[in-house]
Amino acid sequence: MNMKLRRVLSVSAATAALLPVMVAAAPASQAAPAAEMPKCSDVSNGQYENNALVGRSFGIPDSITLGTHWTTYTTTLTNTSAKELKSLELRADLGSYVYNEGERDLSPYGDLQYWDASQRAWKTLREADGDARGTIPAAKTLKPRESVHVQLRFRVGKDLPLDHAYDAYTGLTGTFADRYQGTDCTSDGSAVGTFSPSKG
């Protein structure tokens, strides 16, 4: 009898220990995926400000020479808030801002890679449309004061037509789930640098 009672109590204690975790996890599993949520800036009509995820980039030069030479740089995203950031997604990008008709994005003419530390190898980022950008595997949460570091490298081919000036950029963006006045939404922080391509 004693043995049976002890076993029931130990099972109850284990269930009680698990309960808070299961309750805490429930809202996250019921929430819509981050990709389906509206942006916090749209929900708030521009009133929302991201002061949680702050980015820095190191090693992006003011100009690069077209060709096969790689430019390697480092990006850091830091959670500066007191809350854990959830549903974190990292995306790296190489491209240029297009302001006028007839201008082109340099992304299809470039290559972008990230350093996969677990496999000790460079991995290429390329989307189906040919643009040099994509998602980088990473942990889905970022604790307060915690940082994520990603090493990237890029190059732009000699076939890029230099018939107009390019306002080019490359870097890392982190998107996370947040709430604004009771509405689930997404926010982001970026570590991006700009450069100009030239024939050298």
C-alpha positions as protocol buffer text, in pm:
chain_id: "A"
residue {
  index: 1
  type: MET
  ca { x: 0 y: 0 z: 0 }
}
residue {
  index: 2
  type: ASN
  ca { x: 280 y: 236 z: 97 }
}
residue {
  index: 3
  type: MET
  ca { x: 464 y: 150 z: -222 }
}
residue {
  index: 4
  type: LYS
  ca { x: 156 y: 213 z: -437 }
}
residue {
  index: 5
  type: LEU
  ca { x: 89 y: 547 z: -263 }
}
residue {
  index: 6
  type: ARG
  ca { x: 452 y: 653 z: -308 }
}
residue {
  index: 7
  type: ARG
  ca { x: 434 y: 569 z: -681 }
}
residue {
  index: 8
  type: VAL
  ca { x: 110 y: 770 z: -726 }
}
residue {
  index: 9
  type: LEU
  ca { x: 264 y: 1068 z: -544 }
}
residue {
  index: 10
  type: SER
  ca { x: 580 y: 1056 z: -753 }
}
residue {
  index: 11
  type: VAL
  ca { x: 374 y: 1045 z: -1075 }
}
residue {
  index: 12
  type: SER
  ca { x: 166 y: 1339 z: -949 }
}
residue {
  index: 13
  type: ALA
  ca { x: 482 y: 1534 z: -868 }
}
residue {
  index: 14
  type: ALA
  ca { x: 621 y: 1464 z: -1216 }
}
residue {
  index: 15
  type: THR
  ca { x: 294 y: 1575 z: -1375 }
}
residue {
  index: 16
  type: ALA
  ca { x: 288 y: 1891 z: -1164 }
}
residue {
  index: 17
  type: ALA
  ca { x: 649 y: 1966 z: -1263 }
}
residue {
  index: 18
  type: LEU
  ca { x: 559 y: 1931 z: -1632 }
}
residue {
  index: 19
  type: LEU
  ca { x: 234 y: 2125 z: -1613 }
}
residue {
  index: 20
  type: PRO
  ca { x: 378 y: 2480 z: -1611 }
}
residue {
  index: 21
  type: VAL
  ca { x: 593 y: 2396 z: -1916 }
}
residue {
  index: 22
  type: MET
  ca { x: 294 y: 2258 z: -2105 }
}
residue {
  index: 23
  type: VAL
  ca { x: 77 y: 2560 z: -2016 }
}
residue {
  index: 24
  type: ALA
  ca { x: 354 y: 2801 z: -2112 }
}
residue {
  index: 25
  type: ALA
  ca { x: 406 y: 2624 z: -2445 }
}
residue {
  index: 26
  type: ALA
  ca { x: 35 y: 2618 z: -2536 }
}
residue {
  index: 27
  type: PRO
  ca { x: -3 y: 2980 z: -2655 }
}
residue {
  index: 28
  type: ALA
  ca { x: 304 y: 2952 z: -2880 }
}
residue {
  index: 29
  type: SER
  ca { x: 176 y: 2637 z: -3050 }
}
residue {
  index: 30
  type: GLN
  ca { x: -168 y: 2791 z: -3100 }
}
residue {
  index: 31
  type: ALA
  ca { x: -33 y: 3119 z: -3236 }
}
residue {
  index: 32
  type: ALA
  ca { x: -10 y: 3167 z: -3610 }
}
residue {
  index: 33
  type: PRO
  ca { x: 334 y: 3112 z: -3767 }
}
residue {
  index: 34
  type: ALA
  ca { x: 540 y: 3433 z: -3784 }
}
residue {
  index: 35
  type: ALA
  ca { x: 513 y: 3434 z: -4165 }
}
residue {
  index: 36
  type: GLU
  ca { x: 132 y: 3464 z: -4137 }
}
residue {
  index: 37
  type: MET
  ca { x: 133 y: 3746 z: -3880 }
}
residue {
  index: 38
  type: PRO
  ca { x: 105 y: 4113 z: -3978 }
}
residue {
  index: 39
  type: LYS
  ca { x: 400 y: 4344 z: -3919 }
}
residue {
  index: 40
  type: CYS
  ca { x: 389 y: 4531 z: -3588 }
}
residue {
  index: 41
  type: SER
  ca { x: 463 y: 4856 z: -3774 }
}
residue {
  index: 42
  type: ASP
  ca { x: 148 y: 4803 z: -3988 }
}
residue {
  index: 43
  type: VAL
  ca { x: -71 y: 4711 z: -3689 }
}
residue {
  index: 44
  type: SER
  ca { x: 41 y: 5021 z: -3500 }
}
residue {
  index: 45
  type: ASN
  ca { x: 24 y: 5265 z: -3794 }
}
residue {
  index: 46
  type: GLY
  ca { x: 393 y: 5336 z: -3747 }
}
residue {
  index: 47
  type: GLN
  ca { x: 374 y: 5384 z: -3367 }
}
residue {
  index: 48
  type: TYR
  ca { x: 557 y: 5058 z: -3288 }
}
residue {
  index: 49
  type: GLU
  ca { x: 934 y: 5082 z: -3250 }
}
residue {
  index: 50
  type: ASN
  ca { x: 1171 y: 4786 z: -3240 }
}
residue {
  index: 51
  type: ASN
  ca { x: 1406 y: 4847 z: -2948 }
}
residue {
  index: 52
  type: ALA
  ca { x: 1457 y: 4475 z: -2883 }
}
residue {
  index: 53
  type: LEU
  ca { x: 1674 y: 4335 z: -3164 }
}
residue {
  index: 54
  type: VAL
  ca { x: 1975 y: 4550 z: -3250 }
}
residue {
  index: 55
  type: GLY
  ca { x: 2221 y: 4464 z: -3527 }
}
residue {
  index: 56
  type: ARG
  ca { x: 2580 y: 4548 z: -3619 }
}
residue {
  index: 57
  type: SER
  ca { x: 2790 y: 4451 z: -3920 }
}
residue {
  index: 58
  type: PHE
  ca { x: 3169 y: 4453 z: -3953 }
}
residue {
  index: 59
  type: GLY
  ca { x: 3387 y: 4429 z: -4263 }
}
residue {
  index: 60
  type: ILE
  ca { x: 3166 y: 4555 z: -4547 }
}
residue {
  index: 61
  type: PRO
  ca { x: 3381 y: 4798 z: -4752 }
}
residue {
  index: 62
  type: ASP
  ca { x: 3252 y: 5118 z: -4916 }
}
residue {
  index: 63
  type: SER
  ca { x: 3323 y: 4973 z: -5261 }
}
residue {
  index: 64
  type: ILE
  ca { x: 3403 y: 4633 z: -5413 }
}
residue {
  index: 65
  type: THR
  ca { x: 3562 y: 4527 z: -5743 }
}
residue {
  index: 66
  type: LEU
  ca { x: 3353 y: 4305 z: -5968 }
}
residue {
  index: 67
  type: GLY
  ca { x: 3489 y: 3954 z: -6016 }
}
residue {
  index: 68
  type: THR
  ca { x: 3559 y: 3630 z: -5832 }
}
residue {
  index: 69
  type: HIS
  ca { x: 3709 y: 3779 z: -5512 }
}
residue {
  index: 70
  type: TRP
  ca { x: 3503 y: 3712 z: -5196 }
}
residue {
  index: 71
  type: THR
  ca { x: 3442 y: 3982 z: -4935 }
}
residue {
  index: 72
  type: THR
  ca { x: 3393 y: 3827 z: -4589 }
}
residue {
  index: 73
  type: TYR
  ca { x: 3211 y: 4010 z: -4310 }
}
residue {
  index: 74
  type: THR
  ca { x: 3049 y: 3944 z: -3972 }
}
residue {
  index: 75
  type: THR
  ca { x: 2699 y: 4029 z: -3848 }
}
residue {
  index: 76
  type: THR
  ca { x: 2566 y: 4037 z: -3493 }
}
residue {
  index: 77
  type: LEU
  ca { x: 2207 y: 4061 z: -3371 }
}
residue {
  index: 78
  type: THR
  ca { x: 2159 y: 4124 z: -2997 }
}
residue {
  index: 79
  type: ASN
  ca { x: 1844 y: 4098 z: -2788 }
}
residue {
  index: 80
  type: THR
  ca { x: 1867 y: 4422 z: -2589 }
}
residue {
  index: 81
  type: SER
  ca { x: 1526 y: 4373 z: -2422 }
}
residue {
  index: 82
  type: ALA
  ca { x: 1431 y: 4204 z: -2094 }
}
residue {
  index: 83
  type: LYS
  ca { x: 1211 y: 3947 z: -2271 }
}
residue {
  index: 84
  type: GLU
  ca { x: 1291 y: 3633 z: -2466 }
}
residue {
  index: 85
  type: LEU
  ca { x: 1240 y: 3678 z: -2841 }
}
residue {
  index: 86
  type: LYS
  ca { x: 1048 y: 3390 z: -2999 }
}
residue {
  index: 87
  type: SER
  ca { x: 984 y: 3251 z: -3350 }
}
residue {
  index: 88
  type: LEU
  ca { x: 1318 y: 3399 z: -3454 }
}
residue {
  index: 89
  type: GLU
  ca { x: 1407 y: 3366 z: -3823 }
}
residue {
  index: 90
  type: LEU
  ca { x: 1734 y: 3481 z: -3980 }
}
residue {
  index: 91
  type: ARG
  ca { x: 1757 y: 3592 z: -4343 }
}
residue {
  index: 92
  type: ALA
  ca { x: 2066 y: 3712 z: -4529 }
}
residue {
  index: 93
  type: ASP
  ca { x: 2041 y: 3931 z: -4835 }
}
residue {
  index: 94
  type: LEU
  ca { x: 2255 y: 4073 z: -5116 }
}
residue {
  index: 95
  type: GLY
  ca { x: 2093 y: 4326 z: -5345 }
}
residue {
  index: 96
  type: SER
  ca { x: 2044 y: 4689 z: -5438 }
}
residue {
  index: 97
  type: TYR
  ca { x: 1768 y: 4946 z: -5396 }
}
residue {
  index: 98
  type: VAL
  ca { x: 1579 y: 5020 z: -5719 }
}
residue {
  index: 99
  type: TYR
  ca { x: 1457 y: 5378 z: -5734 }
}
residue {
  index: 100
  type: ASN
  ca { x: 1380 y: 5442 z: -6101 }
}
residue {
  index: 101
  type: GLU
  ca { x: 1236 y: 5260 z: -6399 }
}
residue {
  index: 102
  type: GLY
  ca { x: 1508 y: 5085 z: -6597 }
}
residue {
  index: 103
  type: GLU
  ca { x: 1729 y: 5025 z: -6293 }
}
residue {
  index: 104
  type: ARG
  ca { x: 1801 y: 4664 z: -6194 }
}
residue {
  index: 105
  type: ASP
  ca { x: 1867 y: 4477 z: -5871 }
}
residue {
  index: 106
  type: LEU
  ca { x: 2224 y: 4341 z: -5863 }
}
residue {
  index: 107
  type: SER
  ca { x: 2115 y: 4035 z: -5659 }
}
residue {
  index: 108
  type: PRO
  ca { x: 2102 y: 3787 z: -5955 }
}
residue {
  index: 109
  type: TYR
  ca { x: 2458 y: 3890 z: -6049 }
}
residue {
  index: 110
  type: GLY
  ca { x: 2596 y: 3817 z: -5702 }
}
residue {
  index: 111
  type: ASP
  ca { x: 2677 y: 3523 z: -5477 }
}
residue {
  index: 112
  type: LEU
  ca { x: 2606 y: 3513 z: -5104 }
}
residue {
  index: 113
  type: GLN
  ca { x: 2722 y: 3246 z: -4859 }
}
residue {
  index: 114
  type: TYR
  ca { x: 2711 y: 3190 z: -4482 }
}
residue {
  index: 115
  type: TRP
  ca { x: 2956 y: 2994 z: -4269 }
}
residue {
  index: 116
  type: ASP
  ca { x: 2796 y: 2678 z: -4129 }
}
residue {
  index: 117
  type: ALA
  ca { x: 2997 y: 2626 z: -3809 }
}
residue {
  index: 118
  type: SER
  ca { x: 2849 y: 2279 z: -3743 }
}
residue {
  index: 119
  type: GLN
  ca { x: 2966 y: 2147 z: -4081 }
}
residue {
  index: 120
  type: ARG
  ca { x: 3265 y: 2382 z: -4110 }
}
residue {
  index: 121
  type: ALA
  ca { x: 3169 y: 2480 z: -4465 }
}
residue {
  index: 122
  type: TRP
  ca { x: 3037 y: 2774 z: -4665 }
}
residue {
  index: 123
  type: LYS
  ca { x: 2674 y: 2733 z: -4776 }
}
residue {
  index: 124
  type: THR
  ca { x: 2526 y: 2921 z: -5072 }
}
residue {
  index: 125
  type: LEU
  ca { x: 2203 y: 3121 z: -5040 }
}
residue {
  index: 126
  type: ARG
  ca { x: 2002 y: 3140 z: -5362 }
}
residue {
  index: 127
  type: GLU
  ca { x: 1626 y: 3170 z: -5407 }
}
residue {
  index: 128
  type: ALA
  ca { x: 1424 y: 3009 z: -5687 }
}
residue {
  index: 129
  type: ASP
  ca { x: 1405 y: 3339 z: -5877 }
}
residue {
  index: 130
  type: GLY
  ca { x: 1787 y: 3356 z: -5886 }
}
residue {
  index: 131
  type: ASP
  ca { x: 1831 y: 3623 z: -5618 }
}
residue {
  index: 132
  type: ALA
  ca { x: 2123 y: 3589 z: -5375 }
}
residue {
  index: 133
  type: ARG
  ca { x: 1931 y: 3570 z: -5045 }
}
residue {
  index: 134
  type: GLY
  ca { x: 1774 y: 3313 z: -4815 }
}
residue {
  index: 135
  type: THR
  ca { x: 1704 y: 3178 z: -4467 }
}
residue {
  index: 136
  type: ILE
  ca { x: 1986 y: 3072 z: -4234 }
}
residue {
  index: 137
  type: PRO
  ca { x: 1923 y: 2786 z: -3987 }
}
residue {
  index: 138
  type: ALA
  ca { x: 1927 y: 2917 z: -3628 }
}
residue {
  index: 139
  type: ALA
  ca { x: 1774 y: 2875 z: -3283 }
}
residue {
  index: 140
  type: LYS
  ca { x: 1412 y: 2993 z: -3268 }
}
residue {
  index: 141
  type: THR
  ca { x: 1457 y: 3189 z: -2943 }
}
residue {
  index: 142
  type: LEU
  ca { x: 1698 y: 3456 z: -2823 }
}
residue {
  index: 143
  type: LYS
  ca { x: 1725 y: 3522 z: -2450 }
}
residue {
  index: 144
  type: PRO
  ca { x: 1771 y: 3872 z: -2300 }
}
residue {
  index: 145
  type: ARG
  ca { x: 2122 y: 4009 z: -2366 }
}
residue {
  index: 146
  type: GLU
  ca { x: 2197 y: 3708 z: -2589 }
}
residue {
  index: 147
  type: SER
  ca { x: 2351 y: 3759 z: -2934 }
}
residue {
  index: 148
  type: VAL
  ca { x: 2360 y: 3560 z: -3256 }
}
residue {
  index: 149
  type: HIS
  ca { x: 2668 y: 3592 z: -3479 }
}
residue {
  index: 150
  type: VAL
  ca { x: 2675 y: 3499 z: -3848 }
}
residue {
  index: 151
  type: GLN
  ca { x: 2975 y: 3515 z: -4081 }
}
residue {
  index: 152
  type: LEU
  ca { x: 2885 y: 3592 z: -4442 }
}
residue {
  index: 153
  type: ARG
  ca { x: 3072 y: 3647 z: -4766 }
}
residue {
  index: 154
  type: PHE
  ca { x: 2969 y: 3785 z: -5105 }
}
residue {
  index: 155
  type: ARG
  ca { x: 3090 y: 3871 z: -5452 }
}
residue {
  index: 156
  type: VAL
  ca { x: 2939 y: 4035 z: -5759 }
}
residue {
  index: 157
  type: GLY
  ca { x: 3018 y: 3904 z: -6109 }
}
residue {
  index: 158
  type: LYS
  ca { x: 3187 y: 4098 z: -6387 }
}
residue {
  index: 159
  type: ASP
  ca { x: 2871 y: 4052 z: -6597 }
}
residue {
  index: 160
  type: LEU
  ca { x: 2687 y: 4315 z: -6387 }
}
residue {
  index: 161
  type: PRO
  ca { x: 2605 y: 4599 z: -6631 }
}
residue {
  index: 162
  type: LEU
  ca { x: 2738 y: 4929 z: -6491 }
}
residue {
  index: 163
  type: ASP
  ca { x: 2498 y: 5143 z: -6694 }
}
residue {
  index: 164
  type: HIS
  ca { x: 2366 y: 5309 z: -6376 }
}
residue {
  index: 165
  type: ALA
  ca { x: 2482 y: 5364 z: -6017 }
}
residue {
  index: 166
  type: TYR
  ca { x: 2393 y: 5089 z: -5768 }
}
residue {
  index: 167
  type: ASP
  ca { x: 2291 y: 5160 z: -5409 }
}
residue {
  index: 168
  type: ALA
  ca { x: 2395 y: 4809 z: -5305 }
}
residue {
  index: 169
  type: TYR
  ca { x: 2364 y: 4640 z: -4966 }
}
residue {
  index: 170
  type: THR
  ca { x: 2423 y: 4311 z: -4790 }
}
residue {
  index: 171
  type: GLY
  ca { x: 2351 y: 4185 z: -4440 }
}
residue {
  index: 172
  type: LEU
  ca { x: 2139 y: 3990 z: -4197 }
}
residue {
  index: 173
  type: THR
  ca { x: 1781 y: 4047 z: -4077 }
}
residue {
  index: 174
  type: GLY
  ca { x: 1623 y: 3877 z: -3777 }
}
residue {
  index: 175
  type: THR
  ca { x: 1242 y: 3858 z: -3758 }
}
residue {
  index: 176
  type: PHE
  ca { x: 1064 y: 3767 z: -3434 }
}
residue {
  index: 177
  type: ALA
  ca { x: 710 y: 3742 z: -3296 }
}
residue {
  index: 178
  type: ASP
  ca { x: 587 y: 4020 z: -3067 }
}
residue {
  index: 179
  type: ARG
  ca { x: 261 y: 4174 z: -2946 }
}
residue {
  index: 180
  type: TYR
  ca { x: 127 y: 4526 z: -2988 }
}
residue {
  index: 181
  type: GLN
  ca { x: -177 y: 4621 z: -2778 }
}
residue {
  index: 182
  type: GLY
  ca { x: -303 y: 4261 z: -2770 }
}
residue {
  index: 183
  type: THR
  ca { x: -231 y: 4176 z: -3135 }
}
residue {
  index: 184
  type: ASP
  ca { x: 26 y: 3915 z: -3242 }
}
residue {
  index: 185
  type: CYS
  ca { x: 263 y: 4067 z: -3496 }
}
residue {
  index: 186
  type: THR
  ca { x: 622 y: 4049 z: -3619 }
}
residue {
  index: 187
  type: SER
  ca { x: 914 y: 4285 z: -3583 }
}
residue {
  index: 188
  type: ASP
  ca { x: 1275 y: 4270 z: -3699 }
}
residue {
  index: 189
  type: GLY
  ca { x: 1624 y: 4400 z: -3652 }
}
residue {
  index: 190
  type: SER
  ca { x: 1898 y: 4424 z: -3915 }
}
residue {
  index: 191
  type: ALA
  ca { x: 2276 y: 4423 z: -3943 }
}
residue {
  index: 192
  type: VAL
  ca { x: 2326 y: 4565 z: -4293 }
}
residue {
  index: 193
  type: GLY
  ca { x: 2599 y: 4757 z: -4473 }
}
residue {
  index: 194
  type: THR
  ca { x: 2603 y: 4937 z: -4809 }
}
residue {
  index: 195
  type: PHE
  ca { x: 2866 y: 4937 z: -5082 }
}
residue {
  index: 196
  type: SER
  ca { x: 2925 y: 5044 z: -5443 }
}
residue {
  index: 197
  type: PRO
  ca { x: 3034 y: 4798 z: -5715 }
}
residue {
  index: 198
  type: SER
  ca { x: 3302 y: 4903 z: -5965 }
}
residue {
  index: 199
  type: LYS
  ca { x: 3514 y: 4748 z: -6241 }
}
residue {
  index: 200
  type: GLY
  ca { x: 3826 y: 4835 z: -6040 }
}
